[in-house]
Amino acid sequence: MKRDERPASSTDAPSQGDATGGVLASLADTTWRVAVPTVLFSGLGIFADNKLRTMPLCTIIGLVIGLVAAGALIWHQVQNVTKSEDTK
């Protein structure tokens, strides 16, 4: 039986397995949005500090830029989730 042909249940709520998978996917999506820019820009700051001998100035600047970028990515994710829930 195809998925589309199964009889409709009395409730349209997702099963526990579906909800857990969605939460884990959302958590993984949020994790990369925080980790990648923070680590990337901090690493670039450390690299620049080693080349310019300005420790820890560039590292701090890189960390701040990474955190701002992570915040912007999370904000964008929240806006998309809110918009998709409003259309349901």
MDAnalysis code that builds the backbone (N, CA, C; Angstrom):
import MDAnalysis as mda
import numpy as np

u = mda.Universe.empty(264, n_residues=88, atom_resindex=np.repeat(np.arange(88), 3), trajectory=True)
u.add_TopologyAttr("name", ["N", "CA", "C"] * 88)
u.add_TopologyAttr("resid", np.arange(1, 89))
u.add_TopologyAttr("resname", ["MET", "LYS", "ARG", "ASP", "GLU", "ARG", "PRO", "ALA", "SER", "SER", "THR", "ASP", "ALA", "PRO", "SER", "GLN", "GLY", "ASP", "ALA", "THR", "GLY", "GLY", "VAL", "LEU", "ALA", "SER", "LEU", "ALA", "ASP", "THR", "THR", "TRP", "ARG", "VAL", "ALA", "VAL", "PRO", "THR", "VAL", "LEU", "PHE", "SER", "GLY", "LEU", "GLY", "ILE", "PHE", "ALA", "ASP", "ASN", "LYS", "LEU", "ARG", "THR", "MET", "PRO", "LEU", "CYS", "THR", "ILE", "ILE", "GLY", "LEU", "VAL", "ILE", "GLY", "LEU", "VAL", "ALA", "ALA", "GLY", "ALA", "LEU", "ILE", "TRP", "HIS", "GLN", "VAL", "GLN", "ASN", "VAL", "THR", "LYS", "SER", "GLU", "ASP", "THR", "LYS"])
u.atoms.positions = np.array([
    [0.848, -1.176, 0.000],
    [0.000, 0.000, 0.000],
    [0.889, 1.232, 0.000],
    [0.603, 2.156, -0.878],
    [1.363, 3.388, -0.938],
    [1.008, 4.273, 0.242],
    [1.895, 5.165, 0.566],
    [1.681, 6.063, 1.699],
    [0.437, 6.929, 1.499],
    [0.171, 7.381, 0.278],
    [-0.969, 8.244, 0.008],
    [-2.293, 7.487, 0.081],
    [-2.260, 6.157, -0.045],
    [-3.481, 5.388, -0.078],
    [-3.917, 4.861, 1.284],
    [-3.146, 5.113, 2.306],
    [-3.540, 4.587, 3.606],
    [-4.737, 5.370, 4.139],
    [-5.558, 4.706, 4.914],
    [-6.747, 5.397, 5.437],
    [-6.359, 6.522, 6.391],
    [-7.141, 7.570, 6.370],
    [-6.874, 8.706, 7.252],
    [-7.229, 8.345, 8.676],
    [-6.381, 8.740, 9.602],
    [-6.661, 8.473, 11.005],
    [-7.576, 9.558, 11.556],
    [-8.095, 9.313, 12.741],
    [-9.016, 10.274, 13.343],
    [-8.305, 11.552, 13.764],
    [-6.971, 11.467, 13.996],
    [-6.201, 12.662, 14.329],
    [-5.120, 12.855, 13.293],
    [-4.795, 14.070, 13.010],
    [-3.750, 14.375, 12.048],
    [-2.417, 14.624, 12.718],
    [-2.308, 14.348, 14.005],
    [-1.057, 14.562, 14.732],
    [-0.023, 13.553, 14.265],
    [1.240, 13.972, 14.144],
    [2.280, 13.037, 13.718],
    [2.523, 11.996, 14.793],
    [2.999, 10.830, 14.355],
    [3.327, 9.788, 15.321],
    [4.556, 10.209, 16.112],
    [4.825, 9.493, 17.201],
    [5.969, 9.836, 18.055],
    [7.267, 9.764, 17.270],
    [7.396, 8.761, 16.379],
    [8.611, 8.632, 15.581],
    [8.805, 9.819, 14.657],
    [7.722, 10.292, 14.027],
    [7.819, 11.437, 13.143],
    [8.224, 12.695, 13.906],
    [7.660, 12.888, 15.086],
    [7.971, 14.077, 15.877],
    [9.422, 14.069, 16.330],
    [9.922, 12.908, 16.742],
    [11.306, 12.816, 17.192],
    [12.267, 13.094, 16.047],
    [11.978, 12.559, 14.878],
    [12.822, 12.800, 13.714],
    [12.851, 14.272, 13.343],
    [11.709, 14.932, 13.434],
    [11.649, 16.354, 13.124],
    [12.422, 17.191, 14.115],
    [12.356, 16.824, 15.385],
    [13.081, 17.558, 16.417],
    [14.576, 17.377, 16.238],
    [15.009, 16.138, 15.956],
    [16.438, 15.889, 15.762],
    [16.971, 16.608, 14.531],
    [16.189, 16.630, 13.464],
    [16.608, 17.341, 12.261],
    [16.710, 18.837, 12.528],
    [15.743, 19.372, 13.256],
    [15.761, 20.790, 13.589],
    [16.937, 21.138, 14.496],
    [17.228, 20.243, 15.449],
    [18.353, 20.453, 16.345],
    [19.674, 20.432, 15.584],
    [19.819, 19.498, 14.658],
    [21.040, 19.427, 13.847],
    [21.171, 20.672, 12.977],
    [20.058, 21.141, 12.437],
    [20.078, 22.347, 11.603],
    [20.488, 23.559, 12.430],
    [19.982, 23.655, 13.627],
    [20.336, 24.773, 14.499],
    [21.792, 24.684, 14.934],
    [22.274, 23.482, 15.188],
    [23.650, 23.301, 15.651],
    [24.651, 23.806, 14.632],
    [24.470, 23.461, 13.359],
    [25.444, 23.924, 12.369],
    [25.363, 25.434, 12.196],
    [24.183, 25.999, 12.373],
    [24.036, 27.443, 12.219],
    [24.790, 28.214, 13.305],
    [25.010, 27.591, 14.445],
    [25.763, 28.230, 15.521],
    [27.249, 27.893, 15.411],
    [27.555, 26.622, 15.183],
    [28.941, 26.160, 15.244],
    [29.793, 26.650, 14.079],
    [29.302, 26.541, 12.867],
    [30.139, 26.841, 11.697],
    [30.614, 28.289, 11.669],
    [29.738, 29.288, 11.746],
    [30.258, 30.655, 11.678],
    [31.139, 31.026, 12.874],
    [30.791, 30.525, 14.054],
    [31.572, 30.848, 15.242],
    [32.982, 30.276, 15.134],
    [33.084, 29.007, 14.788],
    [34.402, 28.367, 14.659],
    [35.169, 28.952, 13.481],
    [34.498, 29.169, 12.363],
    [35.162, 29.696, 11.171],
    [35.772, 31.074, 11.417],
    [34.975, 32.003, 11.918],
    [35.480, 33.357, 12.117],
    [36.483, 33.443, 13.265],
    [36.301, 32.634, 14.300],
    [37.292, 32.598, 15.376],
    [38.615, 32.054, 14.855],
    [38.541, 31.012, 14.046],
    [39.753, 30.450, 13.448],
    [40.456, 31.439, 12.540],
    [39.687, 32.177, 11.760],
    [40.291, 33.215, 10.915],
    [40.949, 34.297, 11.767],
    [40.332, 34.619, 12.893],
    [40.920, 35.606, 13.798],
    [42.221, 35.109, 14.403],
    [42.271, 33.840, 14.790],
    [43.503, 33.273, 15.334],
    [44.599, 33.282, 14.266],
    [44.237, 32.890, 13.049],
    [45.200, 32.905, 11.951],
    [45.747, 34.313, 11.719],
    [44.843, 35.295, 11.687],
    [45.276, 36.684, 11.477],
    [46.152, 37.165, 12.633],
    [45.802, 36.796, 13.848],
    [46.619, 37.179, 15.009],
    [48.024, 36.598, 14.914],
    [48.146, 35.365, 14.473],
    [49.467, 34.749, 14.338],
    [50.295, 35.430, 13.262],
    [49.664, 35.836, 12.189],
    [50.385, 36.514, 11.101],
    [50.746, 37.955, 11.476],
    [49.814, 38.654, 12.130],
    [50.008, 40.076, 12.430],
    [50.588, 40.318, 13.819],
    [50.676, 39.264, 14.627],
    [51.168, 39.359, 16.008],
    [50.355, 40.377, 16.820],
    [49.045, 40.247, 16.736],
    [48.137, 41.165, 17.443],
    [47.286, 40.432, 18.467],
    [47.749, 39.297, 18.940],
    [46.983, 38.453, 19.856],
    [46.417, 39.267, 21.000],
    [45.215, 39.225, 21.374],
    [44.054, 38.485, 20.910],
    [43.068, 39.339, 20.127],
    [43.481, 40.461, 19.581],
    [42.570, 41.411, 18.951],
    [41.748, 40.779, 17.827],
    [42.399, 40.179, 16.854],
    [41.672, 39.602, 15.710],
    [40.819, 38.405, 16.130],
    [41.283, 37.665, 17.126],
    [40.498, 36.535, 17.617],
    [39.184, 37.021, 18.213],
    [39.238, 38.062, 18.996],
    [38.020, 38.617, 19.595],
    [37.100, 39.180, 18.520],
    [37.679, 39.891, 17.555],
    [36.863, 40.430, 16.454],
    [36.223, 39.297, 15.671],
    [36.991, 38.248, 15.386],
    [36.451, 37.095, 14.665],
    [35.343, 36.400, 15.439],
    [35.534, 36.276, 16.748],
    [34.511, 35.655, 17.591],
    [33.224, 36.467, 17.571],
    [33.337, 37.779, 17.691],
    [32.146, 38.641, 17.671],
    [31.437, 38.538, 16.322],
    [32.191, 38.572, 15.227],
    [31.582, 38.459, 13.894],
    [30.892, 37.101, 13.745],
    [31.543, 36.037, 14.224],
    [30.949, 34.709, 14.149],
    [29.666, 34.601, 14.944],
    [29.646, 35.176, 16.128],
    [28.435, 35.129, 16.952],
    [27.301, 35.946, 16.335],
    [27.635, 37.083, 15.742],
    [26.604, 37.890, 15.072],
    [26.050, 37.134, 13.866],
    [26.938, 36.500, 13.106],
    [26.489, 35.711, 11.950],
    [25.612, 34.543, 12.406],
    [26.000, 33.876, 13.483],
    [25.198, 32.768, 14.020],
    [23.833, 33.274, 14.468],
    [23.804, 34.412, 15.133],
    [22.534, 34.991, 15.558],
    [21.636, 35.320, 14.376],
    [22.229, 35.841, 13.302],
    [21.441, 36.162, 12.108],
    [20.892, 34.894, 11.465],
    [21.682, 33.830, 11.432],
    [21.204, 32.564, 10.862],
    [20.073, 31.966, 11.693],
    [20.202, 32.031, 13.016],
    [19.144, 31.519, 13.889],
    [17.879, 32.363, 13.729],
    [18.039, 33.671, 13.660],
    [16.884, 34.559, 13.458],
    [16.157, 34.202, 12.164],
    [16.914, 33.970, 11.106],
    [16.328, 33.603, 9.822],
    [15.586, 32.270, 9.932],
    [16.152, 31.312, 10.658],
    [15.505, 30.012, 10.860],
    [14.200, 30.173, 11.630],
    [14.204, 30.969, 12.676],
    [12.989, 31.195, 13.471],
    [11.911, 31.864, 12.618],
    [12.299, 32.810, 11.789],
    [11.329, 33.475, 10.917],
    [10.699, 32.485, 9.950],
    [11.506, 31.581, 9.384],
    [10.973, 30.580, 8.455],
    [10.026, 29.617, 9.153],
    [10.375, 29.180, 10.362],
    [9.501, 28.271, 11.100],
    [8.189, 28.968, 11.453],
    [8.277, 30.196, 11.897],
    [7.077, 30.966, 12.254],
    [6.187, 31.158, 11.026],
    [6.799, 31.476, 9.904],
    [6.028, 31.683, 8.678],
    [5.345, 30.396, 8.241],
    [6.059, 29.256, 8.326],
    [5.461, 27.975, 7.904],
    [4.337, 27.550, 8.856],
    [4.457, 27.861, 10.142],
    [3.385, 27.518, 11.081],
    [2.175, 28.410, 10.897],
    [2.391, 29.656, 10.481],
    [1.268, 30.563, 10.232],
    [0.448, 30.135, 9.020],
    [1.089, 29.504, 8.048],
    [0.369, 29.087, 6.848],
    [-0.390, 27.793, 7.044],
    [-0.139, 27.052, 8.116],
    [-0.849, 25.786, 8.367],
    [-2.245, 26.018, 8.872],
])
